[in-house]
Amino acid sequence: MTLTGMRGQFCSACDEGVWDEQSYRRYTEAQDTLLRTVKEDVSSDIRRIRKELKLTQSELADAFGVGKVAFSRYERGETRPPAPVVKLLKLIERHPELLKEMQELPLQGRFSRDLPPRSQRKKTAPAP
């Protein structure tokens, strides 16, 4: 994206400068548009991959060990997913056979015992 006709005051020695109000407004609008486009691309990729895998948001969230709300926000573009989530999704898209293995892997905490996937955990009642 190239913005032409940007105006302001600029130093002839170093080209540093300040845009006038209208140019600054055009720049921030273009920046916002670019960010929205990138977010929409990532969110639509996540939704498309999930549907290709024939999974619900809950099933995909369980496989990643995160809450369903997280994937819902990723797909709506409200929250940017962490880079490892995006990379792993693209890897699973190329090698869907890895999904079953990923769903069966226990979550491992550094200082805790192995946790089974969310779908296999027993629900416990909250303490009174």
SEMARVEX-899640 format. One record per residue: residue in one letter; z, y, x of N, C-alpha, C in turn. Coordinates in steps of 0.001 Angstrom, whole numbers, padded with zeros to 6 digits, always signed. Layout:
residues N
AZYXZYXZYX;...
This chain:
residues 128
M+000000-001163+000847+000000+000000+000000+000000+001238+000901;T-000888+002152+000614-000982+003387+001389-000847+004573+000448;L+000042+005475+000780+000197+006702+000002-000521+007822+000749;T-001426+008488+000071-002159+009595+000699-001654+010917+000127;G-001934+011981+000847-001580+013313+000359-000095+013614+000390;M+000642+012940+001258+002075+013200+001375+002259+014538+002090;R+003126+015386+001538+003327+016725+002093+004797+016924+002468;G+005013+017834+003397+006365+018159+003827+006323+018978+005093;Q+007438+019025+005791+007519+019749+007055+007692+018735+008170;F+006838+018836+009199+006837+017840+010266+006859+018515+011636;C+007517+017891+012585+007597+018369+013964+006304+017988+014692;S+005668+018947+015341+004413+018662+016050+004641+017857+017326;A+005847+017868+017862+006138+017140+019105+006412+015660+018854;C+007135+015353+017781+007544+013948+017589+007089+013344+016265;D+006470+014122+015399+006006+013681+014077+007135+013338+013109;E+008382+013627+013466+009482+013466+012513+009329+014543+011455;G+009818+014261+010253+009680+015277+009233+010431+014950+007968;V+010295+015844+007022+010915+015699+005707+009829+015959+004676;W+009697+015040+003713+008702+015220+002662+009187+016242+001651;D+008222+016860+000978+008610+017742-000119+009062+016873-001301;E+009612+017520-002311+010220+016780-003429+009222+015857-004133;Q+008022+016342-004403+007022+015526-005096+006602+014318-004249;S+006395+014506-002959+006007+013397-002077+007132+012371-001979;Y+008364+012873-001881+009508+011966-001810+009601+011129-003089;R+009395+011754-004235+009432+011040-005517+008346+009965-005562;R+007133+010303-005110+006041+009317-005075+006404+008138-004175;Y+007008+008445-003018+007399+007393-002069+008437+006454-002689;T+009473+007015-003311+010522+006157-003884+009987+005341-005061;E+009094+005897-005857+008490+005143-006955+007651+003985-006418;A+006885+004241-005363+006075+003172-004756+006969+002089-004169;Q+008060+002498-003537+008999+001537-002960+009624+000671-004056;D+010049+001293-005158+010627+000541-006278+009619-000442-006862;T+008373-000013-006998+007322-000889-007522+007105-002084-006609;L+007073-001840-005313+006884-002920-004349+008037-003924-004409;L+009265-003433-004480+010427-004327-004571+010388-005157-005850;R+010036-004522-006983+009932-005259-008246+008884-006357-008152;T+007756-006053-007527+006676-007033-007380+007133-008227-006559;V+007822-007977-005453+008313-009068-004601+009316-009918-005365;K+010248-009279-006075+011243-010028-006850+010568-010883-007918;E+009566-010307-008602+008858-011051-009641+008123-012244-009050;D+007533-012082-007868+006828-013188-007222+007786-014329-006915;V+008947-014019-006338+009928-015052-005997+010453-015708-007265;S+010799-014908-008272+011361-015486-009489+010337-016352-010222;S+009079-015916-010253+008065-016736-010924+007788-018014-010134;D+007866-017950-008792+007719-019167-007978+008833-020160-008280;I+010059-019674-008374+011193-020562-008654+011004-021229-010011;R+010663-020446-011023+010451-020999-012370+009316-022026-012360;R+008202-021671-011703+007039-022568-011661+007389-023887-010981;I+008060-023827-009835+008425-025051-009108+009367-025899-009951;R+010355-025262-010580+011307-026013-011418+010573-026729-012548;K+009630-026039-013173+008885-026663-014275+007969-027771-013779;E+007361-027584-012601+006533-028651-012023+007364-029902-011753;L+008616-029698-011384+009519-030825-011119+010104-031401-012407;K+009799-030744-013541+010276-031170-014860+011809-031209-014908;L+012418-030132-014423+013872-030018-014392+014326-028831-015230;T+015525-028949-015781+016150-027805-016429+016826-026968-015349;Q+017234-025774-015717+017975-024945-014763+019262-025645-014341;S+019913-026314-015293+021161-027027-014977+020924-028148-013976;E+019850-028906-014169+019560-030015-013252+019245-029504-011843;L+018478-028433-011767+018152-027879-010455+019399-027284-009796;A+020223-026623-010589+021470-026059-010058+022374-027165-009526;D+022462-028285-010251+023266-029424-009781+022746-029944-008446;A+021431-030050-008318+020847-030555-007071+021184-029643-005892;F+021270-028337-006150+021575-027379-005089+023071-027143-004924;G+023857-027665-005872+025301-027475-005779+025756-026079-006155;V+024988-025422-007013+025362-024081-007480+025409-024084-009004;G+025892-023008-009580+025977-022906-011031+024634-022619-011676;K+024509-023014-012936+023272-022796-013688+022960-021305-013803;V+023991-020493-013920+023792-019056-014066+023038-018484-012861;A+023300-019027-011679+022621-018537-010473+021113-018712-010600;F+020655-019905-010997+019210-020127-011110+018612-019317-012248;S+019368-019118-013301+018894-018280-014390+018649-016859-013884;R+019570-016353-013084+019410-015002-012523+018263-014937-011521;Y+018088-015988-010743+016967-016025-009794+015647-015950-010554;E+015540-016736-011631+014285-016794-012389+013999-015499-013133;R+015030-014788-013527+014833-013509-014221+014662-012352-013243;G+014827-012620-011945+014680-011579-010938+015873-010654-010852;E+017000-011050-011456+018203-010216-011417+018910-010317-010071;T+018827-011484-009461+019484-011728-008179+018470-012345-007240;R+018475-011885-006019+017570-012467-005026+018213-013733-004472;P+017506-014849-004546+018086-016094-004032+018204-016058-002514;P+019201-016753-001977+019307-016832-000517+018053-017491+000068;A+017666-017073+001263+016465-017609+001914+016488-019131+002019;P+017640-019773+002348+017637-021240+002425+017287-021905+001091;V+017692-021292-000030+017357-021848-001347+015845-021801-001551;V+015231-020675-001217+013778-020528-001391+013036-021521-000497;K+013458-021624+000763+012794-022547+001693+012938-023990+001236;L+014128-024361+000789+014347-025731+000334+013521-026028-000914;L+013434-025072-001831+012597-025262-003020+011135-025466-002641;K+010644-024684-001697+009243-024834-001272+009023-026177-000571;L+010023-026642+000153+009947-027956+000790+009903-029057-000270;I+010742-028932-001288+010753-029920-002372+009442-029871-003153;E+008868-028682-003284+007576-028572-003961+006521-029391-003218;R+006536-029341-001892+005569-030100-001089+005903-031584-001029;H+007183-031920-001096+007641-033306-000980+008621-033618-002108;P+008127-033748-003351+009016-033938-004498+009880-035196-004401;E+009456-036150-003573+010250-037376-003425+011617-037083-002801;L+011757-035951-002137+013041-035583-001528+014065-035124-002566;L+013608-034780-003763+014516-034277-004787+015574-035303-005158;K+015154-036547-005378+016113-037586-005763+017167-037761-004676;E+016720-037779-003427+017667-037913-002316+018625-036716-002279;M+018088-035540-002516+018927-034345-002517+019947-034389-003648;Q+019535-034888-004818+020443-034970-005955+021581-035947-005694;E+021347-036925-004860+022359-037945-004601+023271-037601-003426;L+022896-036599-002629+023720-036232-001478+025028-035601-001936;P+026150-036049-001350+027410-035383-001684+027477-034034-000972;L+028209-033131-001577+028443-031848-000911+029551-032053+000100;Q+029370-031552+001282+030391-031717+002312+030971-030365+002664;G+032299-030294+002607+032987-029081+003015+033472-029244+004442;R+033541-028172+005148+033950-028221+006547+035355-028804+006690;F+036278-028386+005839+037661-028834+005969+038135-029633+004756;S+037201-030095+003954+037614-030834+002758+036899-032169+002697;R+037321-032965+001763+036698-034279+001575+035303-034094+000986;D+034505-035137+001032+033162-035071+000444+033280-034903-001058;L+032462-034044-001606+032419-033850-003048+031137-034470-003581;P+031219-035234-004674+029987-035774-005262+029189-034633-005896;P+027918-034873-006212+027137-033851-006904+027853-033420-008180;R+027648-032175-008614+028344-031639-009791+028230-032557-010999;S+027049-033123-011209+026844-033956-012398+027694-035217-012374;Q+028181-035618-011201+028988-036836-011095+030481-036540-010986;R+030858-035269-010999+032276-034925-010897+032941-035065-012252;K+034192-035496-012224+034964-035594-013460+035460-034210-013825;K+035401-033936-015123+035914-032658-015600+037413-032818-015805;T+038168-031871-015302+039615-031918-015474+040047-030741-016319;A+041103-030975-017070+041635-029915-017919+042364-028905-017044;P+042279-027631-017389+042985-026628-016593+044491-026813-016701;A+045183-026463-015640+046643-026593-015623+047248-025603-016603;P+048339-026014-017294+048955-025103-018289+049605-023911-017658;
